[in-house]
Amino acid sequence: MSTQEPVKQPTAELDARYSSALNPRPGAADVTATEWSEAQRLLEAAEIFWVSTVRPDGRLHVTPVIAAWHGGVLYFSTGMGEQKAKNLARDGHCALTTGGNSLTAGLDLVVEGTAKPVADPAVLEEVIAAYEAKYGPHITSPEGTFHGMGDALRNGDDVVFAVTPTTAYGFGREDGVYTHTRWAF
């Protein structure tokens, strides 16, 4: 993305404590860390994410959001008066998760970082374009669930948060072979 710093590539580490390397079964002997490029591909394709924030009293607040991975940053939006926006105004630390619910297939992802409101109009336009490209008629069609979202973001009725990963985790499952990859940025 031309308006931001170059994307930092993470180091990947397989955590054998939570991988099939310690519980040998067919295919487990060759288990390796998941490549970051695979995690990025899934972040780009995922339609629903769950954002976890912290309330002032320390309780967690978890809610589904749509999000766009763009230029090494995960973007999501919310209304200014919503609980997650209030929580993030006080404490920007958060986690976004996505994945499936199968026990034997898939890769669940957790992205941890600090959510920062996007104020730069050029970046905001890039994020709106990324949302529209990803979610298509859900945003661009008058019948779409999120129609008008771009205007709400431009007008400041909703806020876009940028989460640059500080740490990410991948929990893979493939026919009973499990992996736990940690990416440090």
N, C-alpha and C positions, 0 to 999 in steps of 0.2 A: 504494500500500500504506500503510495508516494508521500503521504502526509504524516507517516509515522516512522519510527526507528525500524531498522532491519529486524526480521524475525529471528529470535534466538532459538537455536536447536538444542533440545534437551539431551541429557545423558540418560540412558535407559539401564535399569538394573532389575534382574529377575530376583524376586524374593522367594527363595526355595522353601522357606517356612510355610508359605501358603500356596505352594505350587505342587504339582504332581511329582516333582523331583524327589520329595521325601516319602511319597506314597506310590512306589513303582507299580505301574500297570502298563499294558501294551501302549507304546507311543510316548510314555512319560520320560524315558531315558534321554530323549533328544529335545526335551522342552527347552525353549529359549525365551528371552524377553521379546515382547511384541514390539515391532518397529513403530516409531513415532508416526511414520507416514501412514500406517494402517489406522492409528488412532485419529489422525487428522481427517482421513477419508470418512470415518464414521461420524466424527463431529460435524463435518460438512453435510452429511446425509440425514442425520437424526432430526426428526420433526418435533419431538417433545423432550424437554429437559425439566429437571426438578431443581429449583434453586433453594438452598438452605441458608437462612440468615439467623441472626440472634436478636431476640427481643431485649428491651432494656433490663428486664428482670432475669435474663440469662436463659430463658426457655427458647428452644428452637422454633423457627417458623419455616415450614417447607411447603412449597407450592409449585405447580407446573407452569412453565413458560415456553414460548417459542423463542428460538435463538438462532443466530447466524454466526458461523465461524468465518472470519474474514481477516486476512493479513496477520495471522498468528494470535488473534484476539477473539474471545467469545463475547458476543453482544446479545443483550436481552433488554426488553423494555417493560415498563409498568406505569400505572397511573401515579401521579405525585402523592395522592392521599392513601395509597394502598400500604398495607402493613410492611411489605418487603422494602418499599421505598423509604418508609420511616425508619426501619431497622438499619438500612444501609446508610442513611444520612448520619446516624449515630456511630455505626461501626461497619466499615466497608468489607470486612472479611466475610467471605461466603464460599460456598461450593456449589457447582452445577454438576448434576449427574444425568446420564442417559444410558440406555441399553435395553436389554430384553428381560424376559422373565422365564427363560428356559433353563433348566438345570444342566442340559447337555450340549448347548450350542450358544455361541454369541460372545460378545465382548462388551462388558459394562465399563463405562468410563466415569471417572470423577475428576473434575478440574477444580483446583483450589486457587484462590487468588483474592485480590482486593478489588471490589467493584468501584469504578470511578465514573461519575456522570460525564457524558460526552457533551462538550460545549462547542467544539469547533464545527462550524456549519459545513465545511467541506467533508469532514469525516462523517458527520451525520448523514449527508447525502449519499456517501458510499455505503453506509450501513442500511439506509432505506433501500437502495438499489440491491444490496445483497439479500435483504428480506424479500423483496419483490421477485427476484430471480429464484429464490429457494421455495417460497410458498405460493408463488403465482397467483391464481384467481382468488385464493383465500384472502389476499390483500388487495389485488388490483381490480377485482370484479365488484360491481355494486352489490351483488348478492353474497360476497365473501364475508366470512366470519370476522375478519380483521380489516374490512374495507374502511378507508379513512385513516388508517394507522399512520401513514406517511405524513399527512397533514397534522395529525395530533402531535407527532414528534417535532415537526417543524415549528408548530405554534407554541410548544412548551407545555401542552396539556398532559403529555406523557413524557417520561424521561428515558433515555437510553443509557444503559450502564455498560462499560467495557471492563471485561475481566481478562487480564493478561495472566496466563497460568504461572504460578510459582512452583507448584507441584501438581502432578497428575498421576492417576492410577488407572490401570487396566486390569480387569478381572476376566480372564478368558476361560471358556469352557468348550471343549471340542471332543465329543464322544467320551466323556469321563476323564479327559486329560485337562487339568486345571493349570492356569498360569496367573501369576500376580506380578505385574510389571509396575515399577515406579519410575516416573520421568521427573528429573530435577532440572529446573531451568536456571 
